[in-house]
Amino acid sequence: MAFSFFGGVHPKENKFYACDKPIQEFPEPDILVISMSQHIGAPCKPLVKKGDMVTVGQKIGDNQGLCVPVHASVSGKVKSVEARAHTNGTTTMSVVIENDHLGTLCEDCKPRTQEEVDALTPEELMNIIREGGIVGMGGATFPTHVKLSSGLGKVDTIIVNAGECEPYITSDDRLCREMPAELISGLKIIMKILGLNTAHIGIEDNKPEAAKALQAQLCDADGITVDVLPAKYPQGAEKQLIYAVTGREVPSGGLPAAVGCAVFNAATCKAIHDVVYEGMPLIKRVVTVSGDIVMEPKNLLVPIGTSFNDLLEAVGHSENPYKVISGGPMMGATQYDLSAPTIKGVNAVTILGRKNKYAVERAQCLRCGKCIDACPMKLMPVLMYKALQSGEVEEMKAVHMMDCIECGCCAYTCPASVPLVLAFRSGKQVIRNAAAAAKK
């Protein structure tokens, strides 16, 4: 049965712009910028230098610890290795590749037969996933091999996140419709690694075609259930999805493994299939390019390293954008430099016009309590905002600010337009800085 998580909101979905647009291959740009920081953890160190020739799928960056490698998404010449703009608003070390448009494939990228895959051990599969640079592709970008290894012996329930609850975004919807076999193939690899015979695919009921496509690929022997859930934001948030599918509640400060669950994005499952069966690392991903001023919304299969500018040019817009967002309007990051490249966690580029320009100078909390009713984490944003204004770290910790998932439900419901999510992001960073200083 489906459980309804606490709180949440129902923003206008606006998926009609792109939901019926089939995935198109995006033409490879002449210049691609491959960031060395595309995952949670230590940034990669470049393995190539200016003047080197690279091939499609070649590893061009790696590091030790919590890290996965990055690969060239095209063949060509390394134009430079330098700091470039990043989607997070900073600059990061990047490898700039001048595309030769030959598509020369790296000799390490070799497909495997079903027999070869069947013979692989869980440890070997996790190493292949690590070497393929696979991360959580819903936006979190946590290294997938680490999630798998940490779940061994602890997880009894696998959930695929196909919820895609953010407005405008339809990339996972199209992936489920057009590539359900590959998605399920990747899920079965996850099941093998974790030693489980059952799994769930959680998807909202506003994606009936995607649900049908997935169900059509399954049989009773697969042990996989497609759970169609009532549409509510943020259904795709990890903890809310776990509760919606299993009724289990992840404790404050805890991880999904604490309640025996592991959650993997739909696109991540497809990427696992690609690297295990096709031998292709994560060098492309489906990106929805949509918005209320976009002339031709599209779902594009984009080489990693393509700039936001290139994607805007591909769809056109009827007026100068007021805001360009990496991701969706609820949780996405506004972009200040459109030369920034797409990275593994970019599932959408949302382009909004000036009618979305609303701001209140010196916004003041009205203490109406709407944010409390909306918070899916059962927090009290009104008290969190007050604690932030006090500047006291212990007060911020006392109201569980670190449990905020930055979903934006509070800001969406706030009649005073208080920038709550921005405030809480700042507060969480203050707490992290204080913790780091205490360790010195």
C-alpha positions in Angstrom: 0.0 0.0 0.0 1.0 3.6 -0.5 1.5 5.8 2.6 1.0 9.6 2.5 3.9 11.4 4.0 3.4 14.4 6.2 3.2 17.9 4.7 4.1 18.5 1.1 2.6 20.8 -1.5 1.0 20.6 -4.9 2.7 23.2 -7.1 1.6 23.6 -10.7 3.4 20.7 -12.5 4.0 22.4 -15.9 5.2 19.0 -17.2 3.0 19.4 -20.3 5.7 21.5 -21.9 8.0 18.5 -22.4 6.4 15.3 -21.3 5.4 14.2 -24.8 8.7 15.2 -26.4 10.8 12.0 -27.2 14.4 12.0 -26.2 16.6 13.5 -28.9 20.4 13.1 -29.3 22.0 16.5 -28.8 24.6 17.4 -31.4 28.1 17.3 -29.9 29.4 20.8 -29.3 32.8 21.9 -30.6 34.1 22.6 -27.1 33.2 20.6 -23.9 34.2 21.4 -20.4 34.5 18.4 -18.1 34.5 19.4 -14.5 36.6 17.5 -12.0 33.9 17.9 -9.4 30.8 16.1 -10.4 30.0 14.1 -7.2 29.8 14.4 -3.5 33.3 13.8 -2.2 36.9 14.6 -3.2 37.3 16.3 -6.6 39.1 14.4 -9.2 42.7 15.2 -10.2 43.2 15.6 -13.9 45.0 12.7 -15.6 45.6 14.6 -18.8 47.3 17.8 -19.8 47.1 20.4 -22.5 47.8 19.0 -25.9 46.9 15.4 -25.1 44.5 13.5 -27.4 41.5 11.8 -25.7 38.9 9.3 -26.8 35.3 8.8 -26.0 34.9 7.2 -22.6 38.6 7.7 -21.6 39.2 8.3 -18.0 40.5 11.8 -17.6 40.2 12.4 -13.9 40.3 10.4 -10.6 41.2 10.5 -7.0 41.3 8.5 -3.8 38.7 8.2 -1.1 35.1 9.2 -1.6 35.4 9.8 -5.4 34.5 8.4 -8.8 36.4 9.1 -12.0 35.2 11.4 -14.8 35.6 10.6 -18.5 35.8 12.3 -21.9 32.4 12.5 -23.5 33.9 13.2 -27.0 37.2 12.5 -28.7 39.6 15.3 -29.5 42.4 17.4 -28.1 42.8 18.8 -24.6 42.7 22.5 -25.1 43.4 23.4 -21.5 43.2 22.2 -17.9 42.0 25.2 -15.8 39.4 26.5 -13.4 36.1 27.0 -15.1 32.5 27.9 -14.0 30.5 25.3 -12.1 26.8 24.9 -11.6 27.2 25.5 -7.9 28.3 29.1 -8.6 32.0 28.5 -7.9 34.9 27.6 -10.2 36.4 24.1 -10.3 39.3 22.5 -12.1 38.1 21.3 -15.5 39.4 19.7 -18.6 38.5 21.6 -21.8 38.3 19.4 -24.8 38.2 20.5 -28.5 35.9 18.0 -30.2 37.4 16.4 -33.4 33.9 15.0 -34.2 35.4 11.6 -35.0 33.8 9.8 -32.1 36.9 7.6 -31.6 36.0 5.1 -28.9 38.3 4.3 -26.0 39.7 0.8 -26.3 38.7 0.1 -22.7 35.0 0.5 -23.5 34.0 -3.0 -24.4 30.5 -4.6 -24.2 29.9 -7.8 -22.1 27.7 -10.7 -23.0 25.0 -11.9 -20.6 27.1 -14.9 -19.7 30.0 -12.6 -18.8 27.8 -10.4 -16.6 26.3 -13.5 -14.9 29.8 -14.6 -14.0 30.7 -11.3 -12.3 30.8 -11.2 -8.5 29.2 -8.4 -6.5 32.6 -7.0 -5.7 33.5 -7.0 -9.4 30.2 -5.3 -10.3 30.8 -2.6 -7.8 34.3 -1.9 -9.1 32.9 -1.7 -12.7 30.2 0.8 -11.4 32.9 2.8 -9.6 35.2 2.9 -12.7 32.2 4.0 -14.8 31.8 7.1 -12.7 28.3 6.3 -11.7 26.6 8.6 -9.2 23.1 9.4 -8.0 21.7 11.2 -11.0 18.6 12.7 -9.3 20.9 15.6 -8.3 22.5 14.3 -5.1 25.5 12.8 -7.0 26.6 10.5 -4.2 28.9 7.8 -5.6 26.8 4.7 -6.3 29.4 2.1 -5.5 29.8 3.5 -2.0 26.0 3.4 -1.4 26.0 -0.2 -2.6 29.0 -1.3 -0.5 27.6 0.4 2.6 24.3 -1.3 2.2 25.6 -4.9 2.1 24.0 -6.9 4.9 22.0 -3.9 6.0 19.4 -3.4 3.3 16.3 -5.5 2.8 14.4 -3.1 0.5 15.5 -1.6 -2.8 13.5 1.4 -4.1 14.0 3.0 -7.6 13.1 6.7 -7.5 11.1 7.4 -10.6 9.0 10.0 -8.8 10.3 13.1 -10.5 8.0 15.4 -8.5 9.7 18.7 -9.5 7.7 21.0 -11.9 8.8 21.1 -15.6 11.2 18.1 -15.4 10.3 15.1 -17.5 13.7 13.4 -18.2 13.0 10.4 -16.0 9.5 10.1 -17.3 10.8 9.8 -20.9 13.6 7.5 -19.8 11.0 5.1 -18.2 8.8 5.3 -21.3 11.6 4.8 -23.9 14.2 2.7 -22.1 12.4 0.6 -19.5 14.3 -2.6 -20.3 17.7 -1.0 -19.7 16.4 0.6 -16.4 15.2 -2.7 -15.1 18.4 -4.4 -16.3 20.4 -2.0 -14.1 18.0 -2.6 -11.2 18.6 -6.3 -11.4 22.3 -5.7 -11.2 21.7 -3.7 -8.0 19.6 -6.6 -6.7 22.4 -9.1 -7.4 25.0 -6.9 -5.6 22.8 -6.5 -2.5 21.6 -10.2 -2.6 17.9 -9.4 -2.7 15.1 -10.9 -4.8 12.6 -8.1 -4.6 12.6 -4.4 -5.4 10.1 -1.5 -5.8 9.9 1.2 -8.4 8.2 4.3 -7.0 6.5 6.5 -9.6 3.8 9.2 -9.3 0.3 8.6 -10.8 0.8 11.6 -13.2 3.1 9.4 -15.3 0.7 6.6 -16.4 2.5 5.9 -19.7 5.9 5.5 -17.9 4.3 3.1 -15.3 2.7 1.0 -18.0 6.0 0.8 -19.9 7.8 -0.4 -16.8 5.1 -2.9 -15.9 5.1 -4.3 -19.4 8.8 -5.3 -19.0 8.2 -7.3 -15.8 7.1 -10.8 -15.0 6.2 -12.5 -11.7 9.7 -14.1 -11.5 11.4 -10.7 -11.5 10.3 -9.8 -8.0 10.0 -6.1 -8.9 6.9 -4.1 -8.1 5.9 -0.8 -9.7 4.3 1.3 -7.0 2.1 4.0 -8.4 1.9 6.8 -5.8 -0.4 9.8 -5.5 1.4 12.9 -6.9 2.6 15.2 -4.2 5.7 17.3 -3.9 8.4 16.2 -2.7 7.4 12.6 -3.4 10.9 12.1 -5.0 12.8 13.1 -1.9 14.5 10.0 -0.5 13.0 9.9 3.0 9.5 10.8 1.8 9.7 8.1 -0.9 10.8 5.5 1.6 7.8 6.3 3.8 5.4 6.4 0.8 6.5 2.9 -0.3 7.3 1.1 3.0 5.8 3.2 5.8 9.2 3.3 7.4 10.4 6.6 8.8 14.1 7.4 8.6 15.2 8.8 12.0 16.6 12.3 12.4 20.2 12.4 11.2 19.9 8.9 9.9 20.4 7.3 6.5 18.0 5.1 4.6 20.1 2.0 5.6 19.0 2.7 9.2 15.5 1.4 8.2 16.8 -1.3 5.8 16.3 0.7 2.5 18.5 1.8 -0.4 17.2 4.3 -3.0 18.5 4.6 -6.5 17.4 7.1 -9.2 15.9 5.8 -12.4 18.6 7.3 -14.5 21.3 5.8 -12.3 19.8 2.3 -12.9 20.1 3.0 -16.7 23.7 4.2 -16.3 24.5 1.0 -14.4 23.2 -1.1 -17.3 25.2 1.0 -19.7 28.5 0.5 -18.0 28.1 -3.2 -17.1 26.6 -4.4 -20.4 27.8 -1.8 -22.9 31.1 -0.9 -21.2 30.2 2.8 -21.5 31.0 5.0 -18.5 28.7 7.9 -17.6 29.4 10.4 -20.4 25.8 11.4 -21.4 22.6 11.9 -19.7 19.0 12.9 -20.5 18.3 16.6 -19.7 14.9 18.3 -19.9 15.2 21.8 -21.2 11.9 23.6 -20.5 10.3 26.6 -19.0 7.5 29.1 -19.5 9.4 31.1 -22.2 11.0 28.2 -24.0 9.9 28.0 -27.7 10.7 24.3 -28.3 10.9 22.4 -25.0 13.0 19.2 -25.4 14.3 16.1 -23.6 17.9 15.8 -24.8 20.5 13.2 -24.5 23.4 15.5 -23.7 27.2 14.9 -23.6 28.5 15.7 -20.1 30.4 19.0 -20.4 27.9 20.8 -22.8 27.4 24.4 -21.7 24.0 25.8 -20.6 24.4 28.4 -23.4 24.4 25.6 -25.9 21.2 24.1 -24.4 19.4 27.5 -24.4 20.3 28.0 -28.1 18.9 24.5 -28.9 15.4 25.4 -27.6 15.1 29.1 -28.1 13.2 31.5 -25.8 10.6 34.2 -26.5 12.1 36.8 -24.2 15.3 37.3 -22.2 15.3 34.8 -19.4 14.7 36.2 -15.9 16.1 33.0 -14.4 18.0 29.9 -15.6 18.0 27.1 -13.2 20.0 23.9 -13.0 17.2 21.5 -12.1 13.6 22.5 -11.3 12.2 25.7 -9.7 11.7 24.1 -6.3 15.2 22.8 -5.5 17.3 23.8 -8.4 20.3 26.2 -8.4 20.0 29.5 -10.2 22.8 30.0 -12.7 24.9 33.1 -12.9 27.3 32.0 -15.6 25.7 30.2 -18.6 29.1 29.0 -19.8 28.9 26.5 -16.9 28.9 22.9 -18.2 26.3 20.2 -17.5 27.5 17.7 -15.0 26.3 14.2 -14.0 23.7 15.6 -11.6 22.0 18.0 -14.0 18.6 16.4 -15.0 17.0 19.7 -16.3 17.6 23.2 -17.3 14.5 25.4 -16.4 14.2 28.7 -18.2 11.8 31.2 -16.6 10.5 34.6 -17.8 10.0 37.9 -16.1 6.5 37.0 -14.8 8.3 34.9 -12.2 10.1 37.9 -10.9 8.7 38.4 -7.5 10.6 39.5 -4.5 9.7 41.3 -1.3 12.2 43.9 0.1 12.9 43.2 3.7 10.5 40.2 3.9 9.1 39.7 7.4 7.8 36.5 8.9 4.0 36.7 9.6 4.1 33.7 12.0 1.1 32.2 10.2 2.4 28.7 10.5 1.8 27.6 6.9 5.4 26.6 6.6 5.0 24.2 9.5 2.0 22.5 7.9 3.9 22.1 4.6 7.3 20.8 5.9 7.6 17.1 4.9 10.3 16.7 7.5 8.0 17.8 10.4 10.3 20.7 11.2 9.3 24.2 12.3 10.7 26.6 9.7 9.4 29.6 11.6 11.6 28.7 14.6 14.5 27.8 12.3 14.3 31.2 10.7 14.3 32.8 14.1 17.3 30.7 15.2 19.2 31.7 12.1 18.6 35.4 12.8 20.0 34.9 16.3 23.2 33.6 14.9 23.6 31.1 17.7 24.8 27.7 16.4 23.4 25.7 19.3 20.0 27.3 18.8 20.1 26.3 15.1 21.0 22.8 16.0 18.3 22.6 18.6 15.6 23.2 15.9 17.1 20.5 13.7 18.2 22.7 10.9 20.5 20.0 9.5 17.5 17.8 8.9 16.1 20.3 6.3 16.1 18.7 2.9 15.8 22.1 1.1 12.7 21.0 -0.8 11.3 24.5 -0.8 7.8 23.6 0.5 8.1 26.3 3.2 9.1 29.0 0.8 6.4 28.0 -1.6 3.6 28.4 1.0 5.0 31.5 2.7 2.6 34.5 2.0 5.4 36.9 3.0 7.8 35.5 0.4 10.6 35.0 3.0 13.6 33.4 1.3 13.5 30.4 3.7 15.5 27.9 1.7 18.3 30.3 1.0 18.3 31.1 4.7 18.4 27.5 5.8 21.2 26.7 3.4 23.2 29.5 4.9 22.4 28.3 8.4 23.5 24.7 7.6 26.8 26.0 6.3 27.3 28.0 9.5 26.8 24.8 11.5 29.2 22.9 9.3 31.8 25.6 9.6 31.5 25.6 13.4 31.9 21.8 13.5 35.0 22.0 11.3 36.5 24.8 13.5 35.9 22.7 16.6 37.9 19.8 15.1 41.0 22.0 14.6 
